[in-house]
Amino acid sequence: MVNCVDFCKALADDTRQQILEMLQEREMCVSDVVAAFNMSQPTISHHLHILKRFGLVTSRKEGKQVFYAIDRDKVIECCGKLFAKLDASEVCEI
């Protein structure tokens, strides 16, 4: 189970947010994700590992390739928990 702090840590990086946005469209293999960024495969794999560790993406192996997909239910659950924790009725004055 992912807690709100871990969820926020997973989303704290712009690259991970972009990866999740890409995975909303379709399942992708690591090389597809790498091709969308100006980063090395190990760096992208690191980001995918973090997203997987916190349960925000799932993976499956097909031959030598690993395919990743967003776990929509988990992301929705985490967003709901975060929203509930940050009581929306409270107004923040700046």
MODELLER restraints for C-alpha pairs under 7 A, 6 or more apart:
rsr = mdl.restraints
at = mdl.atoms
rsr.add(forms.Gaussian(group=physical.xy_distance, feature=features.Distance(at['CA:2:A'], at['CA:54:A']), mean=6.00, stdev=0.5))
rsr.add(forms.Gaussian(group=physical.xy_distance, feature=features.Distance(at['CA:4:A'], at['CA:78:A']), mean=6.73, stdev=0.5))
rsr.add(forms.Gaussian(group=physical.xy_distance, feature=features.Distance(at['CA:4:A'], at['CA:81:A']), mean=6.90, stdev=0.5))
rsr.add(forms.Gaussian(group=physical.xy_distance, feature=features.Distance(at['CA:4:A'], at['CA:82:A']), mean=5.66, stdev=0.5))
rsr.add(forms.Gaussian(group=physical.xy_distance, feature=features.Distance(at['CA:6:A'], at['CA:54:A']), mean=6.95, stdev=0.5))
rsr.add(forms.Gaussian(group=physical.xy_distance, feature=features.Distance(at['CA:7:A'], at['CA:54:A']), mean=6.93, stdev=0.5))
rsr.add(forms.Gaussian(group=physical.xy_distance, feature=features.Distance(at['CA:7:A'], at['CA:78:A']), mean=6.72, stdev=0.5))
rsr.add(forms.Gaussian(group=physical.xy_distance, feature=features.Distance(at['CA:10:A'], at['CA:50:A']), mean=6.58, stdev=0.5))
rsr.add(forms.Gaussian(group=physical.xy_distance, feature=features.Distance(at['CA:10:A'], at['CA:51:A']), mean=6.14, stdev=0.5))
rsr.add(forms.Gaussian(group=physical.xy_distance, feature=features.Distance(at['CA:11:A'], at['CA:17:A']), mean=5.80, stdev=0.5))
rsr.add(forms.Gaussian(group=physical.xy_distance, feature=features.Distance(at['CA:16:A'], at['CA:47:A']), mean=6.06, stdev=0.5))
rsr.add(forms.Gaussian(group=physical.xy_distance, feature=features.Distance(at['CA:20:A'], at['CA:70:A']), mean=6.45, stdev=0.5))
rsr.add(forms.Gaussian(group=physical.xy_distance, feature=features.Distance(at['CA:23:A'], at['CA:69:A']), mean=5.60, stdev=0.5))
rsr.add(forms.Gaussian(group=physical.xy_distance, feature=features.Distance(at['CA:23:A'], at['CA:70:A']), mean=5.51, stdev=0.5))
rsr.add(forms.Gaussian(group=physical.xy_distance, feature=features.Distance(at['CA:24:A'], at['CA:70:A']), mean=6.22, stdev=0.5))
rsr.add(forms.Gaussian(group=physical.xy_distance, feature=features.Distance(at['CA:26:A'], at['CA:69:A']), mean=6.93, stdev=0.5))
rsr.add(forms.Gaussian(group=physical.xy_distance, feature=features.Distance(at['CA:27:A'], at['CA:67:A']), mean=6.38, stdev=0.5))
rsr.add(forms.Gaussian(group=physical.xy_distance, feature=features.Distance(at['CA:27:A'], at['CA:68:A']), mean=5.53, stdev=0.5))
rsr.add(forms.Gaussian(group=physical.xy_distance, feature=features.Distance(at['CA:27:A'], at['CA:69:A']), mean=4.59, stdev=0.5))
rsr.add(forms.Gaussian(group=physical.xy_distance, feature=features.Distance(at['CA:28:A'], at['CA:67:A']), mean=5.26, stdev=0.5))
rsr.add(forms.Gaussian(group=physical.xy_distance, feature=features.Distance(at['CA:28:A'], at['CA:68:A']), mean=5.39, stdev=0.5))
rsr.add(forms.Gaussian(group=physical.xy_distance, feature=features.Distance(at['CA:28:A'], at['CA:69:A']), mean=6.69, stdev=0.5))
rsr.add(forms.Gaussian(group=physical.xy_distance, feature=features.Distance(at['CA:29:A'], at['CA:65:A']), mean=6.49, stdev=0.5))
rsr.add(forms.Gaussian(group=physical.xy_distance, feature=features.Distance(at['CA:29:A'], at['CA:66:A']), mean=5.51, stdev=0.5))
rsr.add(forms.Gaussian(group=physical.xy_distance, feature=features.Distance(at['CA:29:A'], at['CA:67:A']), mean=4.09, stdev=0.5))
rsr.add(forms.Gaussian(group=physical.xy_distance, feature=features.Distance(at['CA:29:A'], at['CA:68:A']), mean=6.03, stdev=0.5))
rsr.add(forms.Gaussian(group=physical.xy_distance, feature=features.Distance(at['CA:30:A'], at['CA:66:A']), mean=6.40, stdev=0.5))
rsr.add(forms.Gaussian(group=physical.xy_distance, feature=features.Distance(at['CA:30:A'], at['CA:67:A']), mean=6.58, stdev=0.5))
rsr.add(forms.Gaussian(group=physical.xy_distance, feature=features.Distance(at['CA:34:A'], at['CA:40:A']), mean=6.86, stdev=0.5))
rsr.add(forms.Gaussian(group=physical.xy_distance, feature=features.Distance(at['CA:34:A'], at['CA:41:A']), mean=5.86, stdev=0.5))
rsr.add(forms.Gaussian(group=physical.xy_distance, feature=features.Distance(at['CA:34:A'], at['CA:44:A']), mean=6.27, stdev=0.5))
rsr.add(forms.Gaussian(group=physical.xy_distance, feature=features.Distance(at['CA:51:A'], at['CA:57:A']), mean=5.78, stdev=0.5))
rsr.add(forms.Gaussian(group=physical.xy_distance, feature=features.Distance(at['CA:52:A'], at['CA:58:A']), mean=6.12, stdev=0.5))
rsr.add(forms.Gaussian(group=physical.xy_distance, feature=features.Distance(at['CA:55:A'], at['CA:74:A']), mean=6.77, stdev=0.5))
rsr.add(forms.Gaussian(group=physical.xy_distance, feature=features.Distance(at['CA:56:A'], at['CA:70:A']), mean=6.06, stdev=0.5))
rsr.add(forms.Gaussian(group=physical.xy_distance, feature=features.Distance(at['CA:56:A'], at['CA:71:A']), mean=5.26, stdev=0.5))
rsr.add(forms.Gaussian(group=physical.xy_distance, feature=features.Distance(at['CA:56:A'], at['CA:74:A']), mean=6.00, stdev=0.5))
rsr.add(forms.Gaussian(group=physical.xy_distance, feature=features.Distance(at['CA:56:A'], at['CA:75:A']), mean=5.87, stdev=0.5))
rsr.add(forms.Gaussian(group=physical.xy_distance, feature=features.Distance(at['CA:57:A'], at['CA:68:A']), mean=6.41, stdev=0.5))
rsr.add(forms.Gaussian(group=physical.xy_distance, feature=features.Distance(at['CA:57:A'], at['CA:69:A']), mean=5.40, stdev=0.5))
rsr.add(forms.Gaussian(group=physical.xy_distance, feature=features.Distance(at['CA:57:A'], at['CA:70:A']), mean=4.29, stdev=0.5))
rsr.add(forms.Gaussian(group=physical.xy_distance, feature=features.Distance(at['CA:57:A'], at['CA:71:A']), mean=4.87, stdev=0.5))
rsr.add(forms.Gaussian(group=physical.xy_distance, feature=features.Distance(at['CA:58:A'], at['CA:68:A']), mean=5.61, stdev=0.5))
rsr.add(forms.Gaussian(group=physical.xy_distance, feature=features.Distance(at['CA:58:A'], at['CA:69:A']), mean=5.35, stdev=0.5))
rsr.add(forms.Gaussian(group=physical.xy_distance, feature=features.Distance(at['CA:58:A'], at['CA:70:A']), mean=6.29, stdev=0.5))
rsr.add(forms.Gaussian(group=physical.xy_distance, feature=features.Distance(at['CA:58:A'], at['CA:71:A']), mean=6.11, stdev=0.5))
rsr.add(forms.Gaussian(group=physical.xy_distance, feature=features.Distance(at['CA:59:A'], at['CA:66:A']), mean=6.48, stdev=0.5))
rsr.add(forms.Gaussian(group=physical.xy_distance, feature=features.Distance(at['CA:59:A'], at['CA:67:A']), mean=5.41, stdev=0.5))
rsr.add(forms.Gaussian(group=physical.xy_distance, feature=features.Distance(at['CA:59:A'], at['CA:68:A']), mean=4.45, stdev=0.5))
rsr.add(forms.Gaussian(group=physical.xy_distance, feature=features.Distance(at['CA:59:A'], at['CA:69:A']), mean=6.39, stdev=0.5))
rsr.add(forms.Gaussian(group=physical.xy_distance, feature=features.Distance(at['CA:60:A'], at['CA:66:A']), mean=5.66, stdev=0.5))
rsr.add(forms.Gaussian(group=physical.xy_distance, feature=features.Distance(at['CA:60:A'], at['CA:67:A']), mean=5.33, stdev=0.5))
rsr.add(forms.Gaussian(group=physical.xy_distance, feature=features.Distance(at['CA:60:A'], at['CA:68:A']), mean=6.71, stdev=0.5))
rsr.add(forms.Gaussian(group=physical.xy_distance, feature=features.Distance(at['CA:61:A'], at['CA:67:A']), mean=6.21, stdev=0.5))
